[in-house]
Amino acid sequence: MISSQVESESANSGALVQLQNVTKKYGETTVLDSLTFDVKAGEKVALIGPSGSGKTTVLRVIMGLEQPNSGTVVVAGDEIWREMRSGKMIPASERHLRKVRQHTGMVFQQYNLFPHMSALRNVAEPLIRVKKVEKEEAYAEAKDLLEMIGLSNHSDKKPGQLSGGQQQRVALVRAIAMKPKVMLFDEVTSALDPELVGEVLRAIEDIALTTQMSMIVVTHEILFAAHVSDRVLMFDGGKVIEEGHPDDILKSPKHERTQRFLSRLVDRG
């Protein structure tokens, strides 16, 4: 458990995810610069900004894959990188990290499926091994999830027999099957052929519109961000330089850097 002060602040703010003054450096390069923001329970937040602005690093810090140099990260009332033991806050143990990581699910740019397992088993196996769900129940749930995303006819296929879009949808429901409190998406369409992008975005959109799960989505798909998110954060230099409702940020940005970034995306499109 985290300290009562941090836990109380999290409860009072209604935030499911909180970053306070988070700094992350790689050598002399500052990737996150005293970053502070939060995400409420059920909120869908899109992170936009140029490559190298810190968006992916934010997700990895929240997931517990990258430790910040300073600052506090709290997910669902648990501080990730510190834990209370014998009345003192100490660096988090691996056991504590594993516990807190269960609050989050993440879908990466690459699919990271088990190549020797069928699509069905890729979804069911983590339920069995991590959540300790009975095998029959896990496979039934995996079957339902694959049907939900239109892949019931491909459940026996291995990843190498699926298209990139199909593999990414399997990765998506595998993460959702674990029932995380917040889902993290890291440019999940960037490795796909253009004609496959739509099917993955539609699957994410369906989940966003039909569940109360919090979502943090790193994307360059601006129309998708406008449709699926409650709030958009514009990143630059490891900081949030502008944030607000999608209509305000994406249609009428006030910050010159946001205007320039969005205009280049439009020109590229």
C-alpha positions in Angstrom: 0.0 0.0 0.0 1.1 3.5 -0.6 1.3 6.2 2.0 -2.0 7.4 3.4 -1.3 10.9 2.1 -0.9 9.9 -1.5 -3.8 7.5 -1.3 -6.0 10.2 0.2 -5.0 12.7 -2.5 -5.8 10.1 -5.2 -9.2 9.4 -3.8 -10.1 13.1 -3.4 -9.1 13.9 -6.9 -11.1 11.1 -8.4 -8.0 10.2 -10.5 -7.3 6.6 -11.4 -3.8 7.5 -12.8 -1.7 10.3 -11.3 1.7 11.5 -12.4 3.3 14.2 -10.2 6.5 15.9 -11.2 7.8 12.9 -13.1 11.2 13.2 -14.7 12.9 10.6 -16.8 16.3 10.9 -18.3 18.4 8.8 -20.6 21.9 10.0 -20.0 22.0 13.7 -20.6 18.6 13.6 -22.5 15.5 14.6 -20.6 12.5 12.6 -22.0 10.0 13.6 -19.4 10.4 17.0 -17.7 8.6 17.3 -14.4 5.5 15.9 -16.0 2.2 16.2 -14.1 -1.2 15.0 -15.2 -4.0 12.6 -14.2 -6.7 10.4 -15.8 -10.1 9.9 -14.1 -11.8 6.5 -13.8 -13.6 5.8 -17.1 -11.9 8.7 -18.9 -10.4 8.2 -22.4 -7.4 10.4 -23.0 -5.4 10.8 -26.3 -1.8 11.8 -26.2 -0.5 13.5 -29.4 2.7 15.2 -30.3 5.8 14.8 -32.4 8.0 11.7 -32.2 10.4 11.9 -29.3 8.2 14.1 -27.2 7.8 11.5 -24.4 4.5 9.9 -25.1 5.6 6.3 -25.3 7.8 6.8 -22.2 4.8 8.0 -20.3 3.0 4.7 -21.0 6.0 2.6 -20.1 6.3 4.5 -16.8 2.6 3.9 -16.0 2.9 0.3 -16.9 5.9 -0.1 -14.6 8.4 -0.9 -17.4 10.5 2.3 -17.0 11.4 3.8 -13.7 11.5 7.6 -13.5 14.4 9.4 -12.1 12.1 11.4 -9.8 8.4 12.1 -9.2 5.4 10.0 -8.2 3.3 7.6 -10.3 0.0 6.3 -8.7 -2.4 3.8 -10.4 -5.6 2.8 -8.7 -4.4 4.0 -5.4 -1.1 2.2 -5.5 2.2 4.0 -6.0 4.2 2.1 -8.6 7.8 2.7 -7.7 7.6 2.7 -3.9 5.8 0.6 -1.3 5.1 0.9 2.4 7.0 -1.7 4.5 7.4 -1.6 8.3 6.1 2.0 8.3 8.5 3.3 5.8 8.3 4.1 2.1 11.0 2.0 0.3 11.8 1.2 -3.4 9.2 -1.2 -4.8 10.0 -4.9 -4.8 9.4 -7.0 -7.9 6.4 -8.5 -6.1 4.9 -5.1 -5.6 5.5 -4.2 -9.2 3.8 -7.3 -10.4 0.8 -6.5 -8.2 0.4 -2.9 -9.4 0.9 -3.9 -13.1 -2.3 -5.9 -12.8 -4.1 -2.6 -12.8 -2.9 -1.9 -16.3 -3.0 -3.5 -19.7 -0.9 -2.4 -22.7 -1.1 -2.9 -26.4 2.2 -2.2 -28.2 3.1 -1.2 -31.7 4.3 -4.8 -32.2 1.8 -7.6 -31.5 3.9 -9.6 -29.1 1.8 -12.7 -29.6 3.1 -16.2 -28.8 4.0 -17.5 -32.3 3.5 -21.2 -31.4 0.0 -20.7 -29.9 -3.4 -20.3 -31.6 -5.2 -17.1 -31.4 -7.6 -18.7 -28.9 -4.8 -19.9 -26.7 -3.0 -16.6 -26.9 -6.0 -15.0 -25.2 -6.7 -17.8 -22.8 -3.2 -18.6 -21.5 -2.6 -15.4 -19.6 -6.0 -15.8 -17.9 -4.9 -19.3 -16.8 -1.4 -18.5 -15.7 -1.8 -15.0 -14.3 -5.4 -14.7 -13.2 -5.6 -18.4 -12.2 -8.9 -18.8 -14.1 -10.0 -22.4 -14.7 -9.0 -23.7 -18.1 -12.5 -24.3 -19.3 -13.7 -20.8 -18.2 -10.6 -19.1 -19.7 -11.1 -20.7 -23.1 -14.9 -19.9 -23.1 -14.1 -16.2 -22.3 -11.3 -16.1 -25.0 -13.8 -17.5 -27.5 -16.4 -14.8 -26.7 -13.8 -12.1 -27.0 -12.5 -13.3 -30.4 -16.2 -13.4 -31.5 -16.6 -9.9 -30.3 -13.9 -8.6 -32.7 -14.9 -10.8 -35.6 -12.2 -13.4 -35.4 -14.2 -16.5 -34.2 -13.4 -18.2 -37.6 -9.7 -17.7 -37.0 -9.4 -18.8 -33.4 -7.4 -22.0 -34.3 -4.9 -20.1 -36.5 -1.4 -19.2 -35.2 -0.2 -15.6 -35.5 1.8 -16.3 -38.7 -1.5 -17.3 -40.4 -3.2 -14.0 -39.6 -2.9 -10.6 -41.1 -1.3 -7.7 -39.2 -4.7 -6.2 -38.4 -6.0 -9.6 -37.1 -2.9 -10.1 -35.0 -3.3 -6.7 -33.4 -6.9 -7.3 -32.6 -5.9 -10.6 -30.9 -3.3 -8.6 -28.9 -6.1 -6.1 -28.0 -8.5 -8.6 -26.6 -5.7 -10.5 -24.9 -5.0 -7.4 -22.9 -8.7 -6.7 -22.2 -9.3 -10.3 -21.0 -7.2 -9.5 -18.0 -9.7 -6.8 -17.0 -7.3 -4.0 -16.3 -8.5 -0.7 -14.8 -6.7 1.3 -17.4 -5.7 0.3 -21.0 -2.6 1.8 -22.6 -2.3 1.9 -26.4 1.1 2.8 -28.0 0.6 3.7 -31.7 -1.0 0.4 -32.2 -1.6 1.0 -36.0 1.9 2.3 -36.8 3.2 -1.1 -38.0 0.1 -1.9 -40.1 -0.5 -1.6 -43.8 -2.8 1.4 -44.4 -5.7 -0.7 -45.5 -5.6 -2.6 -42.1 -5.6 0.4 -39.9 -9.4 0.9 -39.9 -10.3 -2.5 -38.5 -8.0 -2.1 -35.5 -9.2 1.5 -34.8 -12.8 0.3 -35.0 -12.1 -2.4 -32.4 -10.6 0.1 -30.0 -13.4 2.5 -30.6 -16.0 -0.2 -29.8 -14.3 -0.9 -26.6 -14.0 2.8 -25.7 -17.7 3.3 -26.3 -19.0 0.2 -24.6 -16.9 -0.1 -21.4 -16.0 2.0 -18.4 -12.4 1.2 -18.7 -10.0 4.1 -18.6 -7.8 4.4 -21.7 -4.7 6.3 -22.6 -4.1 6.3 -26.3 -0.9 7.5 -28.0 -1.8 8.1 -31.6 -1.2 10.1 -34.8 -4.7 9.2 -36.0 -6.2 12.6 -35.3 -9.8 11.8 -36.5 -9.7 8.7 -34.3 -8.5 10.8 -31.3 -11.2 13.3 -31.9 -13.9 10.7 -31.9 -12.8 8.3 -29.1 -11.3 10.6 -26.5 -12.7 12.8 -23.7 -9.6 14.8 -23.5 -6.5 15.4 -25.7 -3.0 16.2 -24.3 -0.4 17.7 -26.6 3.1 16.7 -25.7 6.3 18.5 -26.7 9.7 18.2 -25.0 8.5 15.8 -22.3 5.7 18.2 -21.1 2.0 18.7 -21.7 1.9 22.1 -23.5 -1.8 22.1 -24.2 -4.8 20.0 -23.1 -8.6 20.1 -23.4 -11.6 18.8 -25.1 -10.9 17.2 -28.6 -12.9 19.9 -30.4 -10.8 22.6 -28.7 -7.4 21.1 -29.2 -7.8 19.5 -32.6 -9.9 22.1 -34.3 -8.9 25.4 -32.5 -5.5 24.9 -30.8 -4.1 27.9 -29.0 -0.5 26.9 -28.7 1.7 27.6 -31.8 3.4 24.3 -31.5 0.1 22.4 -31.5 -1.0 24.4 -34.5 2.2 23.5 -36.4 2.1 19.9 -35.5 -1.5 19.4 -36.6 -1.0 21.4 -39.8 1.8 19.1 -40.8 -0.4 16.0 -40.2 -3.0 17.5 -42.4 -0.4 18.3 -45.1 0.9 14.8 -44.9 -2.5 13.3 -45.2 
